[in-house]
Amino acid sequence: MKRTGFDNRELSWLKFNERVLEEAEDQSLPLCERLFFLSVYQTNLDEFFRVRVGSLIDQIQISEEIRENKTQMTGPEQLTAISVMVKNLGTRMEAAYRELKKELEGQGFHLVSPRNLKKDENRYVKEYFDRELRPILSPQIVGKKQPFPFLPNGSIYVVVSLEGRGGSAKLGLISCLSGFVHRLIPLPGGKGRYVLTEDLIRQFAPSVFGSYNVKGQALLRVTRNADIDPDMADEEDYRGAMEEMVRRRLRRKPVRVQLSKRLPAGMLDQLCGYLDTDRSEVYYCRIPMDLAFVDDIRHILRGRSQLFYEKKTPQKALMLHESENIWQQVQKKDRLLSYPFESMKPFLQMLEEAAADPDVISIKMTLYRLARGSKVAEALIEAAENGKEVLVLLELGARFDEENNIEWSRRLEEAGCRILYGLDGLKVHSKLCLITARKDGHIAYLSQIGTGNYNEKTARQYTDLSYMTADPEIGAEMVSIFNSLSLGQAPEPLTHLLAAPTSLQSGVLDMIHEQIRQARAGEPAYIGMKMNSLTDKKIIDALMEASDAGVPVDLIVRGSCCIVGGIPGKTKNIRVISIVGRFLEHSRIYLFGLGDRQKIYIGSADLMTRNTMRRVEVITPVTEAECRERLRQMFAILLADNCNCHVQMADGTYMRRVPMEGEYVMNSQEFLYQRAYERRPAVLPAECHGALCLMDPQEQVQKTEAIPGQGRTTENKSSKE
């Protein structure tokens, strides 16, 4: 592989999903958690095909010659590389599933194939099929008067090749009733034996088609393109138009066809013809195509605590006291919440107090993804009903959350909230809350800027940060942002806050170049960034320049990372790690410089071109001393992780870092939770000197090794290159 310092966005994302798969393969993790990671891997891949592959296919319809701007791969080249990598990972996924299935049997849970049923079980399932399933099946034979039916995204079907009288061949289909029946059917005897509904329907498919002779059959599942453009929605009735677009998305062209076994060539070609796909879009999956039933298995085994992570409960905030008024506490000094280690309750308390406070004039918020029974939305409704001005920018274009957001927009509007739906051509992804009050005859602000959604559920599952300040200058700039949004405009460049699309990218570039100048002048320099994805080429080019100038650069990137560190002459001073653990690493932290001159920012923005140039994003400087130190320590703790950390190699592959003999064992997420339970600041232990920013790059590689048995062979590496 030519070492250019760049990686392709889509292939880099697949490497991230490989790291999720490795969690399912990691035998040191509890069994039911490994099972959960396997289902997450599969769900992630479904969304990848729907969104990223769907987008590539749409691009190819315009031109096959369009090249992405880092590795210069064309759309067809990317699709080919994706297909190879997905199929290679599919082999590992199937092996992981079979191993987990075997371990489940050791716990008394048996998922049985119909061909392995005992005699009494065979009788039972035949009676069950005839009684419970056959009456609600709707088999179809495709013919001149029975056209090929529409197959919803993600639904499982039995597809059969039928031979009628005279040898005529036809295609038959039976829906496996996804979403309408329980997938796991318990077998009699109470011995923990189960069969999947789709396997049972496939077993009895020949009897469903009567006089036809079944020549071949398989389970079938299609994945449909979900790439829709909210800006195409009608301006006069945006909400109604979005509802229609979501409905249309359900019927978009398939981008992947999954089959449980190979079909006769003629039957496969016939099926691809009906689905308007070709063989390159067919993927074989010899394990269940939808692992959603994993939740049922976890529920069945819930009483066995050794099969799960130890329960963790978000703790009381270190910097806020729930017994005191939040506004008064924030007026004394800025405060920081760290989820899921600390509870979201202080933020909810802040909203509830504002809703009832007679001094409060208005509450303004940007909302992207809300929980189903959102307490945030309920507090805003209460505020509106109490006569406050409540302005909510609710992004209806939040992918796969459109329907939930549409429903909340109605409820908020009915309560008297003023609703905005975003800007033309720009999704509003920023996480902002501004409370304005008249205190002692003067206008006062309480501003909150977060890295994650205002969602009570994800606040217990994602690592996120919430910064609260009463700084009047920050408050005034928040007013400016909300005024721009109200007028349908992007925020103007500001003094303190960096807002996309007007000033975030340029602001980050300025701070990178400042570190370059310092390094070239012989002064200490440093750049540290934590984010979900790094794909913005302008920023990547600047980081390469920083590396060339001798600036140490530490990147903690959970997902897609299009820069490859450690390449002599290119990215020698750049080290990249990814942390995949119990909680989804979702916070964004940006550090520029060292010591008292260090600039620290947090916010919702990843450094992707879509975030820096095609969304409204906001990051805020953190100026309060205690908050700054907490963020520095958190960053160092994450860098020192040797349990959840994967280190990027100079060939673009990732190797899992494990504690060496005598080295301090640092599981960053467990460590941060433990300090939250102890109600004391999380400080990097003196014994823990593994922070990558303090390491020589060669020493970093030497202290990194693969976990045995994780498929880290030369062959695996070359397949990814």
Secondary structure as the mmCIF struct_conf table of DSSP 4:
data_model
#
loop_
_struct_conf.conf_type_id
_struct_conf.id
_struct_conf.beg_label_comp_id
_struct_conf.beg_label_asym_id
_struct_conf.beg_label_seq_id
_struct_conf.end_label_comp_id
_struct_conf.end_label_asym_id
_struct_conf.end_label_seq_id
BEND BEND1 GLY A 5 GLY A 5
STRN STRN1 PHE A 6 PHE A 6
HELX_RH_AL_P HELX_RH_AL_P1 ARG A 9 GLU A 25
TURN_TY1_P TURN_TY1_P1 GLN A 27 SER A 28
BEND BEND2 LEU A 29 LEU A 29
HELX_RH_AL_P HELX_RH_AL_P2 LEU A 31 PHE A 48
HELX_RH_PI_P HELX_RH_PI_P1 PHE A 49 VAL A 53
HELX_RH_AL_P HELX_RH_AL_P3 GLY A 54 ILE A 62
TURN_TY1_P TURN_TY1_P2 GLU A 64 GLU A 65
STRN STRN2 ARG A 67 ARG A 67
TURN_TY1_P TURN_TY1_P3 ASN A 69 THR A 71
STRN STRN3 THR A 74 THR A 74
HELX_RH_AL_P HELX_RH_AL_P4 GLY A 75 GLY A 106
TURN_TY1_P TURN_TY1_P4 GLN A 107 GLY A 108
STRN STRN4 HIS A 110 LEU A 111
HELX_RH_3T_P HELX_RH_3T_P1 PRO A 114 ASN A 116
HELX_RH_AL_P HELX_RH_AL_P5 LYS A 119 TYR A 128
HELX_RH_PI_P HELX_RH_PI_P2 PHE A 129 LEU A 133
HELX_RH_3T_P HELX_RH_3T_P2 ARG A 134 ILE A 136
STRN STRN5 GLN A 140 VAL A 142
STRN STRN6 GLY A 143 GLY A 143
TURN_TY1_P TURN_TY1_P5 LYS A 144 LYS A 145
STRN STRN7 GLN A 146 GLN A 146
HELX_LH_PP_P HELX_LH_PP_P1 PRO A 147 PHE A 150
TURN_TY1_P TURN_TY1_P6 ASN A 153 GLY A 154
STRN STRN8 ILE A 156 GLU A 163
HELX_RH_3T_P HELX_RH_3T_P3 ARG A 165 GLY A 167
STRN STRN9 ALA A 169 SER A 175
TURN_TY1_P TURN_TY1_P7 SER A 178 PHE A 180
BEND BEND3 VAL A 181 VAL A 181
BEND BEND4 ARG A 183 ARG A 183
STRN STRN10 LEU A 184 PRO A 186
HELX_LH_PP_P HELX_LH_PP_P2 LEU A 187 LEU A 187
TURN_TY1_P TURN_TY1_P8 PRO A 188 GLY A 189
BEND BEND5 GLY A 190 GLY A 192
STRN STRN11 ARG A 193 LEU A 196
HELX_RH_AL_P HELX_RH_AL_P6 THR A 197 GLN A 203
TURN_TY1_P TURN_TY1_P9 PHE A 204 PHE A 204
HELX_RH_AL_P HELX_RH_AL_P7 ALA A 205 VAL A 208
TURN_TY1_P TURN_TY1_P10 PHE A 209 SER A 211
BEND BEND6 TYR A 212 TYR A 212
STRN STRN12 ASN A 213 ARG A 224
HELX_RH_3T_P HELX_RH_3T_P4 PRO A 230 MET A 232
BEND BEND7 ALA A 233 ALA A 233
BEND BEND8 GLU A 235 GLU A 235
TURN_TY1_P TURN_TY1_P11 GLU A 236 ASP A 237
HELX_RH_AL_P HELX_RH_AL_P8 TYR A 238 ARG A 249
TURN_TY1_P TURN_TY1_P12 LEU A 250 ARG A 251
BEND BEND9 ARG A 252 ARG A 252
HELX_LH_PP_P HELX_LH_PP_P3 LYS A 253 LYS A 253
STRN STRN13 PRO A 254 LEU A 259
BEND BEND10 SER A 260 LYS A 261
HELX_RH_AL_P HELX_RH_AL_P9 ALA A 265 LEU A 275
TURN_TY1_P TURN_TY1_P13 ASP A 276 ASP A 276
HELX_RH_3T_P HELX_RH_3T_P5 ARG A 279 GLU A 281
STRN STRN14 VAL A 282 TYR A 284
BEND BEND11 ARG A 286 ILE A 287
BEND BEND12 MET A 289 MET A 289
HELX_RH_3T_P HELX_RH_3T_P6 LEU A 291 PHE A 293
HELX_RH_AL_P HELX_RH_AL_P10 VAL A 294 ILE A 300
TURN_TY1_P TURN_TY1_P14 LEU A 301 GLY A 303
HELX_RH_3T_P HELX_RH_3T_P7 SER A 305 LEU A 307
BEND BEND13 PHE A 308 PHE A 308
HELX_LH_PP_P HELX_LH_PP_P4 TYR A 309 LYS A 311
HELX_LH_PP_P HELX_LH_PP_P5 PRO A 314 PRO A 314
STRN STRN15 GLN A 315 GLN A 315
HELX_LH_PP_P HELX_LH_PP_P6 LYS A 316 ALA A 317
BEND BEND14 LEU A 318 MET A 319
TURN_TY1_P TURN_TY1_P15 GLU A 322 SER A 323
BEND BEND15 GLU A 324 GLU A 324
HELX_RH_AL_P HELX_RH_AL_P11 ILE A 326 LYS A 332
BEND BEND16 LYS A 333 LYS A 333
STRN STRN16 ARG A 335 TYR A 339
TURN_TY1_P TURN_TY1_P16 PRO A 340 PHE A 341
STRN STRN17 GLU A 342 GLU A 342
BEND BEND17 MET A 344 MET A 344
HELX_RH_AL_P HELX_RH_AL_P12 LYS A 345 ALA A 356
TURN_TY1_P TURN_TY1_P17 PRO A 358 ASP A 359
STRN STRN18 VAL A 360 LEU A 367
BEND BEND18 TYR A 368 TYR A 368
TURN_TY1_P TURN_TY1_P18 ARG A 372 GLY A 373
HELX_RH_AL_P HELX_RH_AL_P13 LYS A 375 GLU A 385
TURN_TY1_P TURN_TY1_P19 ASN A 386 GLY A 387
STRN STRN19 GLU A 389 LEU A 394
TURN_TY1_P TURN_TY1_P20 LEU A 396 GLY A 397
BEND BEND19 ALA A 398 ALA A 398
TURN_TY1_P TURN_TY1_P21 ARG A 399 PHE A 400
HELX_RH_AL_P HELX_RH_AL_P14 GLU A 402 GLU A 414
TURN_TY1_P TURN_TY1_P22 ALA A 415 GLY A 416
STRN STRN20 ARG A 418 LEU A 420
STRN STRN21 LEU A 423 LEU A 423
TURN_TY1_P TURN_TY1_P23 ASP A 424 GLY A 425
STRN STRN22 LEU A 426 LEU A 426
STRN STRN23 LYS A 427 VAL A 428
STRN STRN24 LEU A 432 LYS A 439
TURN_TY1_P TURN_TY1_P24 ASP A 440 GLY A 441
STRN STRN25 HIS A 442 GLY A 450
BEND BEND20 THR A 451 GLY A 452
BEND BEND21 TYR A 454 TYR A 454
TURN_TY1_P TURN_TY1_P25 GLU A 456 LYS A 457
HELX_RH_3T_P HELX_RH_3T_P8 THR A 458 ARG A 460
TURN_TY1_P TURN_TY1_P26 GLN A 461 GLN A 461
STRN STRN26 TYR A 462 THR A 469
HELX_RH_AL_P HELX_RH_AL_P15 PRO A 472 SER A 486
TURN_TY1_P TURN_TY1_P27 LEU A 487 GLY A 488
HELX_LH_PP_P HELX_LH_PP_P7 ALA A 490 PRO A 493
BEND BEND22 THR A 495 HIS A 496
STRN STRN27 LEU A 498 ALA A 500
TURN_TY1_P TURN_TY1_P28 PRO A 501 SER A 503
HELX_RH_AL_P HELX_RH_AL_P16 LEU A 504 ARG A 520
TURN_TY1_P TURN_TY1_P29 ALA A 521 GLY A 522
STRN STRN28 ILE A 527 MET A 531
BEND BEND23 ASN A 532 ASN A 532
STRN STRN29 LEU A 534 LEU A 534
HELX_RH_AL_P HELX_RH_AL_P17 LYS A 537 ASP A 548
TURN_TY1_P TURN_TY1_P30 ALA A 549 GLY A 550
STRN STRN30 VAL A 553 VAL A 557
BEND BEND24 ARG A 558 GLY A 559
STRN STRN31 CYS A 561 CYS A 561
STRN STRN32 ILE A 563 ILE A 563
TURN_TY1_P TURN_TY1_P31 PRO A 568 ASN A 573
STRN STRN33 ILE A 574 ILE A 579
BEND BEND25 GLY A 581 PHE A 583
STRN STRN34 LEU A 584 GLU A 585
STRN STRN35 ILE A 589 PHE A 592
BEND BEND26 GLY A 593 LEU A 594
HELX_RH_3T_P HELX_RH_3T_P9 GLY A 595 ARG A 597
STRN STRN36 LYS A 599 GLY A 603
BEND BEND27 SER A 604 SER A 604
STRN STRN37 LEU A 607 LEU A 607
BEND BEND28 MET A 608 MET A 608
HELX_RH_AL_P HELX_RH_AL_P18 THR A 609 MET A 613
BEND BEND29 ARG A 614 ARG A 614
STRN STRN38 ARG A 615 PRO A 621
HELX_RH_AL_P HELX_RH_AL_P19 ALA A 625 LEU A 639
TURN_TY1_P TURN_TY1_P32 ALA A 640 ALA A 640
BEND BEND30 ASN A 642 ASN A 644
STRN STRN39 CYS A 645 GLN A 648
HELX_LH_PP_P HELX_LH_PP_P8 MET A 649 MET A 649
TURN_TY1_P TURN_TY1_P33 ALA A 650 ASP A 651
BEND BEND31 GLY A 652 GLY A 652
STRN STRN40 TYR A 654 ARG A 656
HELX_LH_PP_P HELX_LH_PP_P9 PRO A 659 MET A 660
TURN_TY1_P TURN_TY1_P34 GLU A 661 GLY A 662
HELX_RH_AL_P HELX_RH_AL_P20 SER A 668 GLU A 678
TURN_TY1_P TURN_TY1_P35 ARG A 679 ARG A 679
BEND BEND32 ARG A 680 ARG A 680
TURN_TY1_P TURN_TY1_P36 ALA A 686 GLU A 687
HELX_RH_3T_P HELX_RH_3T_P10 LEU A 692 LEU A 694
BEND BEND33 MET A 695 MET A 695
HELX_RH_AL_P HELX_RH_AL_P21 PRO A 697 GLN A 702
TURN_TY1_P TURN_TY1_P37 LYS A 703 LYS A 703
HELX_LH_PP_P HELX_LH_PP_P10 ALA A 706 ILE A 707
TURN_TY1_P TURN_TY1_P38 PRO A 708 GLY A 709
BEND BEND34 GLN A 710 GLN A 710
HELX_RH_AL_P HELX_RH_AL_P22 THR A 714 LYS A 720
#
